[in-house]
Every structure is written in structure tokens, then in C-alpha cells.
């Protein structure tokens, strides 16, 4: 009998920033990639990124690369 994993309750979002496009990836609680996509570096693109990530589950944490921090 096989088991299909249920929908995660929270996800981790990783964002790699670039000049024109931010690339985001969503991971479940054990690090499985649930999806990745690119979004414009604008307020509308940022809103699309968040809405896209929330389609997978509640966002638990976010890591952003390229911030200079």
C-alpha cells in the first residue's frame, strides 16, 4: 500500500534576487521542492510571489539571498 503525502501546514520560501526577476522556491517541512518560479522585481511582482507561495500552504519562514546582509 502506498501513501501519498498530505498538504503541508507551513512552507519555507527561498528567494534569489536579481535585477529584473526574483526566483522563488517553496519547500515543505522536510525540504522537498514543491515549486519554483520567477517574478518581476516590482511591487506587483512581489505580491504575485507571495500569492503564489501561499497557494502551497501558509508561509512559515522566508529566506532572501542577495540582500548584502
N, C-alpha and C positions, 0 to 999 in steps of 0.2 A: 504494500500500500504506500503510495507516495503522498507527501504532504506539501501543500502549497503555502508559502509564507503569506501571512496576512499583511494588511497595510500597516506601515509603521506609525507609531503615535507622534513621533517627532523625527525631524531630519536635520542633518548638518548641510549647510550650503557653503561651498568654496567658490570664491570669485577671483579670477585672474584679470587684472585691469590692463587695458591697452588704450591707445589714443582714441580710436573710433568705436571699438567694440569691447565690452566686458564679456568674458566667457565664464559661465557658471556651471557648477556641477552639484548635484544633490546626492547625498549618501544616506543610507539607512543607519540604524544604530550599531550595526556590525561592519560598516564600511563598504557595503555593496553599492555600486553605482546604480542609481535609479534613473538618471538622465543628465544630459548636458546640452547647453545651447548658448548662443551668443545674443547680446542685447546692446542696443545703441547706448552711447555714453551721454545720455541726456536725462532730464527728469522723467520723461515719458518712458524711456528705455529702462530706467531704474524701477519704475512702477511695474513695468511688464515683467522684469526679472523676479520681483517679489511675488507677483501674482502667479507666475509660472511655478516658482518653488513651492508656494502654498498649495498648489494642486496635488502635490505629492503627500503632504502632511503638514502639521504645524511646524514652523521653523523653530528648532531648539537653540541652534547657535550658527554663527556665520563667521567665516574666516576670509579676509581680504588680503590678497597678495599685491605687491607693487605700491604700497602706500608710503614707502620710505620710512616706516616706523620700525 
